């Protein structure tokens, strides 16, 4: 066996099943921005606090909906 040659397959091993990857989403980044706005709003203004809380809540709901949609496809 040379260095570039793959090792021989084991008789009890089989091929792996195809793996489905989740769709990309902006929800984690939106949640991070919402959390940053919440903490910034605590320091500065209640308007920024509520905007951050709303963004965080909306992105959390979108991410949960995306996960539920992915689970229904399997």
Secondary structure per residue as TSV (DSSP state, phi and psi in degrees):
chain	resnum	aa	ss	phi	psi
A	1	X	-	360.0	128.7
A	2	X	-	-91.6	177.9
A	3	X	S	-68.8	-36.7
A	4	X	S	-90.4	-3.2
A	5	X	S	-85.8	132.8
A	6	X	-	-69.7	153.6
A	7	X	-	-68.6	155.3
A	8	X	-	-68.1	144.9
A	9	X	-	-70.8	147.9
A	10	X	-	-82.2	146.1
A	11	X	T	-68.8	-24.6
A	12	X	T	-93.2	3.3
A	13	X	-	-96.2	145.5
A	14	X	-	-125.0	174.1
A	15	X	-	-70.3	149.7
A	16	X	-	-74.5	146.8
A	17	X	-	-70.3	153.3
A	18	X	-	-65.2	137.8
A	19	X	-	-101.6	128.8
A	20	X	-	-96.2	127.4
A	21	X	-	-92.6	146.1
A	22	X	-	-69.7	155.2
A	23	X	-	-69.5	148.2
A	24	X	-	-70.1	147.4
A	25	X	-	-144.8	154.9
A	26	X	S	-92.2	0.1
A	27	X	H	-61.1	-43.3
A	28	X	H	-61.6	-40.0
A	29	X	H	-68.6	-37.9
A	30	X	H	-65.8	-37.5
A	31	X	H	-66.0	-39.4
A	32	X	H	-64.5	-41.4
A	33	X	H	-65.3	-40.7
A	34	X	H	-62.8	-41.6
A	35	X	H	-64.9	-40.1
A	36	X	H	-64.0	-39.7
A	37	X	H	-67.9	-35.3
A	38	X	H	-61.5	-48.8
A	39	X	H	-68.2	-34.7
A	40	X	H	-68.7	-37.1
A	41	X	H	-67.6	-31.4
A	42	X	H	-61.6	-36.6
A	43	X	H	-80.9	-38.8
A	44	X	S	-106.2	-64.0
A	45	X	-	-146.9	146.6
A	46	X	H	-71.3	-23.7
A	47	X	H	-66.0	-45.8
A	48	X	H	-64.4	-36.4
A	49	X	H	-60.3	-46.9
A	50	X	H	-71.1	-35.2
A	51	X	H	-63.9	-44.6
A	52	X	H	-63.9	-40.8
A	53	X	H	-66.1	-40.2
A	54	X	H	-65.0	-43.2
A	55	X	H	-64.3	-43.7
A	56	X	H	-61.0	-45.0
A	57	X	H	-65.2	-43.0
A	58	X	H	-63.8	-42.4
A	59	X	H	-69.8	-35.4
A	60	X	H	-63.9	-44.1
A	61	X	H	-63.1	-40.3
A	62	X	H	-65.5	-38.3
A	63	X	H	-68.4	-41.2
A	64	X	H	-64.6	-41.9
A	65	X	H	-62.6	-38.8
A	66	X	H	-64.6	-41.4
A	67	X	H	-64.4	-42.7
A	68	X	H	-63.9	-38.2
A	69	X	H	-65.8	-40.4
A	70	X	H	-65.3	-39.1
A	71	X	H	-69.4	-30.0
A	72	X	H	-69.8	-25.8
A	73	X	H	-75.0	-21.8
A	74	X	-	-82.1	360.0
